[in-house]
């Protein structure tokens, strides 16, 4: 069995999760506390990947980042980035596709905090930035953990969007989900089973761990 697709899959999941973490915190904070009229519009855009077929998102990214179009041409000439059929393109597609899995738990964590926590910090003269990092974020650690785990696990299982934007290039864009498809097409069910089993065990273990931690079961287990 070729381990390269698995290595590439977990590399993609790690990079995507890190990028999403730093992007999602300000988005979730704004959605939780804003009273702007455009809030429903942004919430809808963030949630679209939950219901939108991944091939639709992948197709529009493929068109947008093509060197024949304005965005793709500008990225190629000015930044030296070619997002089509590249690992960088997989990261961009994965960030967009897994965005709600990181934003929604963090937004819920902010929304469920008592308003008095932030108000007390402001009364003590703390700025909004200080309140965010020293008061609010430490109080929503379970939500942060849930967002990280869901985004990581969801990226591992991506297929349609990464196939559209990255294709099937061994060692570059061929992730495990695509490798499984290839092995099934070639009737190599034994190899496909190993890829599938490793992904199943990995995602099950990660999700189980976060439920144990958030539910306090892990502490009781070690006592």
Order of alpha helices (4+ residues) and beta strands (2+ residues): alpha-alpha-alpha-alpha-alpha-alpha-alpha-alpha-alpha-alpha-alpha-alpha
